[in-house]
Amino acid sequence: MTLTERQLPVHAPMNQFSVREGELTVGGERLSLLAARVGQTPFYAYDRLLLRARVAALRGVLPRTVKLHYAMKANPMPAVVGLMVGLVDGIDVASAGELKVALDAGANPLEISFAGPGKRDAELRQAVASRVLINLESFREVAALEAICGELGLSARVAVRVNPDFELKGSGMKMGGGPKQFGVDVEQIPELLGCIGRAGLSFEGFHLFAGSQNLRSESICEAQQKSYELALRLAQHAPAPVRFLNLGGGFGIPYFPGEQRLDLAPIGDNLAQLVQRAQTELPDAALVIELGRYLVGEAGVYVARIVDRKVSRGQVYLVADGGLHHHLSASGNFGQVIRKNYPVTIGNKADSRETETVSVVGPLCTPLDLLAERMALPVAQVDDLVVVFQSGAYGASASPQGFLGHPACLEVLV
């Protein structure tokens, strides 16, 4: 028997954006007027009120002493970073380019951390000169920093990124456990800590990041507990007291049918227990949560205009002026094994009850250029606006915008 539409899993409601006069609103502006203001499609739009609300919601759940860092790789748009600098406690960067954006945005260098498995010597030099915290990911970096510190007459602030002996269960992308290019295997950490002491680097703590995009609070709590216990054991080998303990993030957002939003309450309770333990076990340490996607992902939309409507053997195709080259993850080519649809709508017909099953494709000469596959959407025509929700993270900067020579998209913070 064929499953009815009611029995099929559906997307979590995208009710963070209101509808006015039949149109989706972003930043309080009706979509058609926002498109006119931007001056072109396709574009990404990020809602500053939603960004503020997400940080405020987290602050209401996290213990007061836990620091909240923004991992700007999720969305490095300078205007977004500038807003986040005023909302969070610190910024995590993954390149010298991101470091420049963070510093230009006014981030406090003492609250910037720099991670990445392949930092060039020039980047390490910039990080030392900027006095940011460097997350060490190899023995080579220790030797390079020792030489750079001698050259600059400065001491490098360092933490050790640990590749733990466990994974974040249920995470969409595993960043720790098993062989990994990230960090230093936990078995090698005591030796590395000895090298740090002999090199005269200023040791501050540990960075553990087991995985990302997790919607199970119990898994996140378990990973945080294991990370804390591991840091506590490693602290016995450290050349100085632990002052910085980054427990990672991993907080996910619902992208696909059947997924529900993360329950923050158990995570807040778990962190409160760890904070209480740290007061006696790691009294000098600040506990840090590093989040990217969770802070910005749900506050953004990708908007493209329909340029053609065609029927092929009974299947309706809406051809848009944007696609894979601007939004690789929505096309399914950013890690999905089996392609699933992001939540999509026709933004200028957001409250229409007349729907049809269509596929939304982009303008590229590849069948991979697919934004929505056989989805029930409001009936749309040429010039209507396609909206892809959950697009505030890993969108424009994570997509091959030069592919096939089509125009780049714009980004706006509204």
WOMO-V978730 format. One record per residue. N is the residue number from 1. RES is the residue in one small letter. PHI is phi in whole degrees, -180 to 180 (999 if undefined). D_CENTER is the distance of its C-alpha to the mean C-alpha in Angstrom with 1 decimal. Layout:
n res phi d_center
N RES PHI D_CENTER
N RES PHI D_CENTER
//
This chain:
n res phi d_center
1 m 999 40.1
2 t -76 37.3
3 l -67 34.5
4 t -77 34.6
5 e -61 31.6
6 r -68 31.7
7 q -79 31.4
8 l -73 28.4
9 p -64 24.9
10 v -121 23.3
11 h -70 19.9
12 a -59 18.9
13 p -63 20.4
14 m -91 18.4
15 n -86 20.5
16 q -71 18.1
17 f -108 19.9
18 s -85 23.7
19 v -118 26.3
20 r -135 29.3
21 e 53 32.3
22 g 82 30.7
23 e -119 27.6
24 l -64 24.0
25 t -116 23.3
26 v -129 20.3
27 g 61 20.8
28 g 82 24.2
29 e -106 25.3
30 r -61 26.6
31 l -60 24.8
32 s -64 27.9
33 l -71 28.5
34 l -64 25.0
35 a -62 25.4
36 a -66 28.7
37 r -66 27.3
38 v -65 24.7
39 g 96 27.6
40 q -164 26.1
41 t -122 24.0
42 p -80 21.5
43 f -156 18.9
44 y -102 15.6
45 a -128 16.1
46 y -118 14.0
47 d -94 16.0
48 r -66 16.3
49 l -67 18.2
50 l -69 15.4
51 l -63 13.0
52 r -63 16.0
53 a -66 16.7
54 r -66 13.5
55 v -65 13.9
56 a -63 17.6
57 a -63 17.2
58 l -65 15.3
59 r -59 18.1
60 g -72 20.6
61 v -108 19.6
62 l -73 18.7
63 p -58 21.8
64 r -59 22.7
65 t -85 22.7
66 v -77 19.2
67 k -85 17.1
68 l -110 13.6
69 h -109 11.5
70 y -100 8.6
71 a -85 6.5
72 m -74 7.3
73 k -62 6.4
74 a -63 3.5
75 n -159 6.9
76 p -92 9.9
77 m -54 12.6
78 p -53 15.2
79 a -66 16.1
80 v -67 12.7
81 v -61 12.5
82 g -60 16.1
83 l -66 15.7
84 m -65 13.0
85 v -56 15.5
86 g -81 18.0
87 l -109 16.1
88 v -107 14.5
89 d -94 16.5
90 g -165 14.8
91 i -126 12.4
92 d -108 11.0
93 v -117 11.7
94 a -131 12.2
95 s -168 15.2
96 a -66 18.2
97 g -63 17.0
98 e -67 13.9
99 l -60 16.4
100 k -62 18.8
101 v -61 16.5
102 a -64 15.7
103 l -67 19.4
104 d -61 20.5
105 a -79 18.5
106 g 93 20.6
107 a -65 18.3
108 n -71 20.7
109 p -55 20.9
110 l -69 21.8
111 e -116 18.4
112 i -109 16.4
113 s -118 15.6
114 f -124 15.4
115 a -116 14.3
116 g 149 14.9
117 p -78 17.6
118 g -134 19.7
119 k -70 20.2
120 r -76 23.3
121 d -58 26.2
122 a -63 25.8
123 e -68 22.2
124 l -62 23.5
125 r -63 26.3
126 q -62 24.2
127 a -66 22.1
128 v -64 25.5
129 a -63 27.0
130 s -84 24.1
131 r 66 24.5
132 v -92 20.9
133 l -83 20.1
134 i -102 19.8
135 n -85 18.3
136 l -68 21.0
137 e -127 20.4
138 s -166 24.0
139 f -68 27.6
140 r -59 27.8
141 e -64 25.5
142 v -63 28.0
143 a -64 30.9
144 a -63 29.3
145 l -68 28.4
146 e -60 31.9
147 a -68 33.4
148 i -65 31.1
149 c -63 31.9
150 g -64 35.6
151 e -68 35.3
152 l -91 33.6
153 g 70 35.4
154 l -127 32.2
155 s -99 30.7
156 a -83 27.1
157 r -84 24.9
158 v -134 23.3
159 a -127 21.4
160 v -106 21.4
161 r -83 18.4
162 v -100 19.9
163 n -88 19.6
164 p -73 20.9
165 d -98 23.4
166 f -148 21.5
167 e -114 18.4
168 l -85 16.0
169 k -63 18.1
170 g 79 16.7
171 s -82 13.2
172 g -70 12.0
173 m -142 11.5
174 k -85 13.8
175 m -110 13.3
176 g -154 16.6
177 g 90 20.1
178 g 73 22.6
179 p -67 22.8
180 k -146 19.6
181 q -80 19.0
182 f -95 16.8
183 g 71 18.8
184 v -118 22.4
185 d -54 24.0
186 v -58 25.0
187 e -65 28.6
188 q -96 28.7
189 i -63 27.2
190 p -56 30.7
191 e -65 32.0
192 l -63 29.0
193 l -62 29.6
194 g -64 33.2
195 c -64 32.4
196 i -61 30.2
197 g -63 33.3
198 r -68 35.7
199 a -80 33.7
200 g 76 33.8
201 l -79 30.0
202 s -89 28.8
203 f -76 27.0
204 e -122 24.7
205 g 164 22.9
206 f -132 20.5
207 h -127 16.8
208 l -124 16.1
209 f -140 12.9
210 a -83 14.3
211 g 177 11.5
212 s -135 8.4
213 q 52 8.4
214 n -114 11.7
215 l -107 13.8
216 r -108 16.7
217 s -62 17.3
218 e -65 20.2
219 s -69 18.2
220 i -64 15.7
221 c -62 18.9
222 e -62 20.7
223 a -65 18.1
224 q -64 18.2
225 q -64 22.0
226 k -65 22.3
227 s -64 20.2
228 y -63 22.4
229 e -60 25.5
230 l -65 24.7
231 a -61 24.0
232 l -63 27.3
233 r -68 29.2
234 l -68 27.9
235 a -60 28.7
236 q -66 32.3
237 h -102 32.1
238 a -75 30.3
239 p -78 32.4
240 a -155 31.4
241 p -60 30.1
242 v -74 26.5
243 r -113 25.0
244 f -138 21.3
245 l -132 19.7
246 n -89 15.9
247 l -87 15.5
248 g 78 11.8
249 g -139 9.6
250 g 90 9.0
251 f -66 9.1
252 g -101 8.8
253 i -127 9.8
254 p -79 13.0
255 y -102 13.1
256 f -118 16.5
257 p -54 20.0
258 g 92 20.9
259 e -86 17.6
260 q -119 17.7
261 r -67 15.4
262 l -66 14.8
263 d -88 17.8
264 l -80 17.0
265 a -57 20.7
266 p -62 21.2
267 i -68 18.3
268 g -62 19.8
269 d -64 23.2
270 n -63 22.2
271 l -66 20.7
272 a -61 23.9
273 q -67 26.0
274 l -68 24.2
275 v -61 24.7
276 q -63 28.3
277 r -65 28.8
278 a -63 27.2
279 q -58 29.8
280 t -107 32.5
281 e -86 30.9
282 l -136 28.6
283 p -64 30.0
284 d -93 28.6
285 a -91 25.0
286 a -96 22.1
287 l -84 19.6
288 v -126 16.0
289 i -113 12.8
290 e -110 9.6
291 l -128 6.6
292 g -125 3.4
293 r -53 2.7
294 y -65 6.3
295 l -77 7.4
296 v -119 7.1
297 g -59 6.9
298 e -83 10.5
299 a -91 11.9
300 g -122 12.0
301 v -130 14.6
302 y -108 15.9
303 v -123 19.7
304 a -132 22.3
305 r -105 26.1
306 i -74 28.4
307 v -109 30.9
308 d -159 32.9
309 r -132 33.7
310 k -142 35.5
311 v -119 36.9
312 s -123 37.2
313 r 49 39.4
314 g 89 38.6
315 q -99 34.7
316 v -84 33.4
317 y -118 30.9
318 l -101 29.2
319 v -96 28.5
320 a -104 26.0
321 d -86 25.6
322 g -141 22.0
323 g -175 20.2
324 l -52 18.7
325 h -67 18.9
326 h -102 16.7
327 h -138 14.4
328 l -59 14.5
329 s -66 12.2
330 a -68 14.4
331 s -76 17.4
332 g 100 16.6
333 n -102 16.5
334 f -126 13.0
335 g 115 14.0
336 q -74 16.0
337 v -80 19.5
338 i -115 21.0
339 r -65 19.8
340 k -130 19.0
341 n -79 18.8
342 y -68 16.0
343 p -68 17.7
344 v -136 19.8
345 t -148 22.8
346 i -97 25.3
347 g -65 24.3
348 n -93 27.8
349 k -135 29.3
350 a -66 26.9
351 d -108 29.7
352 s -70 31.9
353 r -95 33.5
354 e -87 34.8
355 t -122 32.4
356 e -151 32.7
357 t -87 30.9
358 v -138 29.5
359 s -116 27.2
360 v -103 25.1
361 v -124 25.1
362 g -97 24.4
363 p -91 27.0
364 l -82 26.4
365 c -87 29.2
366 t -153 27.3
367 p -68 27.1
368 l -76 23.5
369 d -81 22.8
370 l -136 22.2
371 l -99 20.1
372 a -154 22.0
373 e -115 24.6
374 r 50 27.6
375 m -105 26.0
376 a -82 28.2
377 l -127 27.5
378 p -54 29.8
379 v -59 32.5
380 a -126 31.5
381 q -129 33.4
382 v -57 33.0
383 d 86 31.3
384 d -70 29.4
385 l -112 25.6
386 v -86 23.1
387 v -121 19.9
388 v -106 16.7
389 f -77 14.8
390 q 56 11.1
391 s -113 10.5
392 g -80 8.5
393 a -128 5.3
394 y 52 6.5
395 g -110 9.9
396 a -59 12.5
397 s -76 11.5
398 a -106 10.7
399 s -125 14.1
400 p -83 17.7
401 q -67 19.1
402 g -85 22.3
403 f -64 23.2
404 l 67 26.7
405 g 75 27.0
406 h -77 25.9
407 p -62 24.9
408 a -72 21.4
409 c -91 19.6
410 l -101 19.3
411 e -131 16.6
412 v -136 17.8
413 l -108 16.9
414 v -126 19.5
//
